[in-house]
């Protein structure tokens, strides 16, 4: 894989896929979509260099969701996994949920 440096003013392609961050008592996590348009998956990453993959959720478009955990993260207790998944989904869908507040339909 070839890497290249971004020039000043050039947008970072990875940053455009970032949906947001959340944190626990120890670290910060970034939620990153697989693509800018109709992503079928997202990943949760952490680490100083954002290179520690915590979780990948795939099957977003098909509805056949699958969670794949990183090596260290697979050993978490079930309640910790549920918390991470919930936070990641909230961040991934945050813009959609925020805009839905303004488009409620009332039949009365």
Steps between C-alpha positions, in 0.01 A plus 500: 500500500634839405457800726536865418504823696214744467592847385387804692133570445432157351214324683587182685290221338484303825372804689210535256387150594517567873152520654611607847657389823402378844703410805508296815712553811817386323497579129331674210340310212438616144215368285595487132268409209621268225408752231355848467189383317282211624763331716438132564718495810668713758789446733586619846866581543718627783864551582744785468529441126138387460624159389344273764181355353255440782191395307369473145126496436413372153175434315350846547338508157374142501382509861701184569711661771820337615738619770865404465722583795870581496744256660523663843141621499346160437575408862286778649215411731157497331377820668809689380443376144136609510603845625758541221252386234229737626736797508631422152150475351398828666799677349463337158132593469514827698445735203209291378343494847549874551334586170212257571402713802395776267293287263250335729163428352182532700165360389290717721 
